[in-house]
Amino acid sequence: MRADRLVSLVLLLRRHGRLSAATLARELEVSTRTVLRDIEALSAAGVPVYAERGRHGGFELLPGFQTELTGLNHDEALALLVAGSRRGAQVFGLGSALASAMLKVVDALPESYRDTAAGAAQRLLIDPATDLLSRRVVAEEVPDTIVAEVRRAVLAGHKLRIRYAAVDRTPKWRTVDPIGLVTVRDQGYLLATRSGEDRTYRLSRVLAAEELDEPAQRPDRVDLDRTWQERSTTFRTGGDQVAVLVRVDPARREELVGTALAVRAEEADADGRLRLELTFQDSRHAEWALWQLATDAEALAPQWLRTSLRNRAAAIAACYGAPS
């Protein structure tokens, strides 16, 4: 909305001082011509913004033009600034809104808190783009138009029609009653019901979305954290689970157990290795978990898992056995 953009423009000038039209256009994600029209509108409304011509010119507010909200203390402001660094807003299509909100938070601080809170926030990093091994955390790309439509239906309490591409299935249209949105490790999920049955949809697999006028059939209040925990438990205990007997180096135990759904039994062998009976989601899950540990873990049963791991190792050996 233009009103929000005008407020953001004023806050940018207050925060950074003199800025060129090109810089303002980039920050506000609009054209330079739009910025010039907005400057004219602000001047007509009595906002003391003036232009400085020349190579280093730009737009600037007259000194002393500000209002101050004193309701935030230092720790409250710091909490908001740190929370604003999280990428959940990007997953739900609220990235530009978050940037605008953070400008307003900083601008609302009393002068005595402004610099210290912003500086302290730079010392705290939440969910960096890579881990210690430089493995990049890749957020799923979901078109803003789809996320916006889903978000509107969730917040308005309306039914939602989505074209969903489940794994290994032909995309289909379905009408659901949205309950809430959840983001986990930069992956977004829609929690909903369909014909009264619980459903969880991954946002990256939603190919199209349409908010309907019909009210959603859902409770007025929801404990989203509890709902997510319940659905996670159902997911872990469903499907084609497999039981695996494994011998593992004690130093790698936690790594292996951390990937399994459950530990059914555990005992120590005479040679110091641990013998574990584990449950995995399915055969691919079990094979992946054991492969990560190489010779530090050995699958004792079932036989199909031993055969699968042996075939994979043989294929790798054949690949690197030939001269390059």
Secondary structure, 3 states (H helix, E strand, C coil): CHHHHHHHHHHHHHHHCCECHHHHHHHHCCCHHHHHHHHHHHHHCCCCEEEECCCCCEEEECCCCCCCCCCCCHHHHHHHHHHCCCCHHHHCCCHHHHHHHHHHHHHHCCHHHHHHHHHHHCCCCCCCCECCCCCECCCCCCCHHHHHHHHHHHHHCEEEEEEECCCCCCCEEEEEEEEEEEEECCEEEEEEEECCEEEEEEHHHEEEEEEEEEECCCCCCCCHHHHHHHHHHHHHHCCCCEEEEEEECHHHHHHHHHHCCEEEEEEECCCCCEEEEEEECCHHHHHHHHHHCHHHEEEEECHHHHHHHHHHHHHHHHHHHCCC
